C-alpha cells in the first residue's frame, strides 16, 4: 500500500456524513415576496357595533318592516323614540310599531345599547298595554337577526301578521 498524504478529515466526515455547506449569505434566508402571507384584511364591523342611535333607525327598523312583510301583510308603521315605558312609565328607548286594525307593540331598551335589558308590550285596538314581557333574557349576545326574528315571531304568535 502506498502511503500518501491525505486531506485532514473532520469527525463529521469520518462518520460518512456529508460535508457541511457554507453558511448562507446575510439576508439570503429571507423569503421571496410571493411566499409572504398577505396582510389579514380588516373584518368589517358587525352591524351591532354601530352606535345605538344609528343601529336602530338605519338597520333595525327596516329589517323589522321587511320581515313583517314576508308574512304577507303590510309593514308596520315604526318609530324610534325615547319616552315612558308602557305600563311602568320609566324612561327608555323604544321602537313603537302600529299594525292594521289599530294593533300596537313596543320593543323597549332600558339603556341605549342593544345588549341592555329589553321588554315587549302589546296592545289590541282601543286598549292600553297592561303587561311587559321580558325579551331575549337568555341570550348572551343580541344581534340584529336575533332581535328581528324573535320580535316578528312574537307578533306572529299573536296572529297579527299576514292572513292569520
C-alpha positions as CSV (number, residue, x, y, z in Angstrom):
1,X,0.0,0.0,0.0
2,X,1.2,3.4,-0.8
3,X,1.1,5.9,1.8
4,X,0.1,9.3,0.6
5,X,-0.8,12.4,2.2
6,X,-4.5,12.7,2.8
7,X,-6.5,15.8,3.4
8,X,-7.5,16.3,7.0
9,X,-10.8,14.7,7.9
10,X,-13.2,16.1,10.4
11,X,-15.1,14.0,12.9
12,X,-18.4,14.5,11.0
13,X,-16.9,13.5,7.6
14,X,-15.2,10.5,9.1
15,X,-18.5,9.0,10.1
16,X,-19.7,9.3,6.5
17,X,-21.7,12.4,6.9
18,X,-22.0,14.8,4.0
19,X,-19.7,17.8,4.1
20,X,-21.1,20.9,5.7
21,X,-22.5,23.6,3.3
22,X,-21.2,27.1,3.5
23,X,-23.3,29.3,5.7
24,X,-25.9,31.4,3.7
25,X,-25.0,35.0,2.9
26,X,-26.7,37.6,5.1
27,X,-30.2,38.2,4.0
28,X,-30.3,35.1,1.8
29,X,-32.7,33.3,4.1
30,X,-35.4,35.9,3.6
31,X,-38.5,34.5,1.9
32,X,-39.4,35.9,-1.5
33,X,-42.3,38.4,-1.5
34,X,-44.5,35.8,-3.3
35,X,-44.2,33.4,-0.3
36,X,-45.1,36.1,2.2
37,X,-48.6,35.9,3.7
38,X,-50.8,38.8,2.6
39,X,-51.8,41.1,5.4
40,X,-55.1,40.0,7.0
41,X,-57.9,42.0,5.7
42,X,-59.7,44.0,8.3
43,X,-63.1,42.5,9.1
44,X,-65.9,45.0,8.6
45,X,-67.6,45.8,11.9
46,X,-70.7,43.9,12.8
47,X,-73.9,45.8,12.4
48,X,-74.4,45.6,16.2
49,X,-71.2,47.5,16.7
50,X,-72.7,50.7,15.3
51,X,-73.8,53.3,17.8
52,X,-77.3,52.5,19.1
53,X,-78.7,55.8,17.8
54,X,-77.8,54.7,14.3
55,X,-78.3,51.0,14.6
56,X,-82.0,51.2,15.4
57,X,-83.2,53.6,12.7
58,X,-80.8,52.6,10.0
59,X,-80.8,48.8,10.4
60,X,-83.4,47.5,12.9
61,X,-86.5,49.4,11.8
62,X,-86.1,48.5,8.1
63,X,-85.3,44.9,9.0
64,X,-88.4,44.6,11.1
65,X,-90.6,46.1,8.3
66,X,-89.1,43.7,5.7
67,X,-89.5,40.6,7.9
68,X,-93.1,41.5,8.8
69,X,-93.9,41.8,5.0
70,X,-92.7,38.3,4.4
71,X,-95.7,37.0,6.4
72,X,-98.0,38.5,3.7
73,X,-99.2,41.6,5.5
74,X,-98.3,45.2,5.3
75,X,-95.2,46.5,7.0
76,X,-95.9,48.1,10.4
77,X,-95.5,51.9,10.8
78,X,-92.4,52.1,13.0
79,X,-90.9,54.9,15.0
80,X,-87.8,55.1,17.3
81,X,-88.2,57.4,20.3
82,X,-87.3,57.9,23.9
83,X,-90.1,58.2,26.4
84,X,-92.0,56.5,29.2
85,X,-92.0,52.7,29.0
86,X,-95.6,51.3,28.6
87,X,-97.2,50.0,31.8
88,X,-94.5,51.2,34.2
89,X,-93.6,54.7,32.9
90,X,-89.9,54.6,33.4
91,X,-87.7,56.3,30.8
92,X,-86.5,54.1,28.0
93,X,-85.6,54.0,24.3
94,X,-88.2,52.2,22.3
95,X,-89.3,51.0,18.9
96,X,-93.0,51.7,18.6
97,X,-95.0,49.8,16.0
98,X,-98.5,50.2,14.6
99,X,-100.1,47.4,12.6
100,X,-103.5,47.2,10.8
101,X,-106.7,47.1,13.0
102,X,-105.0,49.6,15.5
103,X,-102.7,47.0,17.0
104,X,-99.6,48.4,18.6
105,X,-96.4,47.0,20.0
106,X,-93.3,48.4,21.8
107,X,-89.8,47.0,22.0
108,X,-88.1,48.8,24.9
109,X,-84.5,49.1,25.8
110,X,-83.6,50.2,29.3
111,X,-80.5,52.0,28.1
112,X,-79.2,53.0,24.6
113,X,-77.4,49.7,24.0
114,X,-78.8,46.6,22.2
115,X,-77.3,44.4,24.8
116,X,-79.3,46.2,27.5
117,X,-82.4,44.6,29.2
118,X,-85.3,44.6,26.8
119,X,-89.1,44.3,27.2
120,X,-92.0,43.9,24.8
121,X,-95.5,45.3,25.3
122,X,-98.5,44.6,23.1
123,X,-102.0,46.3,22.8
124,X,-105.1,45.5,20.8
125,X,-107.2,48.2,19.3
126,X,-108.7,50.6,21.8
127,X,-106.7,49.1,24.7
128,X,-103.6,50.2,26.6
129,X,-100.8,47.7,27.1
130,X,-101.1,46.1,30.5
131,X,-98.2,43.6,30.6
132,X,-94.5,44.0,30.0
133,X,-92.8,40.8,28.8
134,X,-89.0,40.3,29.2
135,X,-87.4,39.9,25.8
136,X,-84.3,37.9,24.9
137,X,-83.3,37.5,28.5
138,X,-81.4,34.2,28.0
139,X,-79.2,35.4,25.1
140,X,-75.5,36.1,25.6
141,X,-75.2,38.3,22.7
142,X,-78.0,40.2,20.9
143,X,-77.7,40.5,17.2
144,X,-79.8,42.2,14.5
145,X,-81.0,38.9,13.2
146,X,-82.0,37.7,16.6
147,X,-83.9,40.9,17.5
148,X,-85.8,40.9,14.3
149,X,-86.6,37.2,14.2
150,X,-87.8,37.0,17.8
151,X,-89.9,40.2,17.6
152,X,-91.6,39.1,14.4
153,X,-92.1,35.6,15.9
154,X,-93.8,37.2,18.9
155,X,-96.1,39.3,16.7
156,X,-96.9,36.3,14.5
157,X,-97.7,34.3,17.7
158,X,-100.4,36.9,18.4
159,X,-101.8,36.2,14.9
160,X,-101.1,39.9,14.0
161,X,-99.2,39.2,10.8
162,X,-100.3,38.1,7.4
163,X,-103.6,36.2,6.8
164,X,-103.8,34.8,10.4
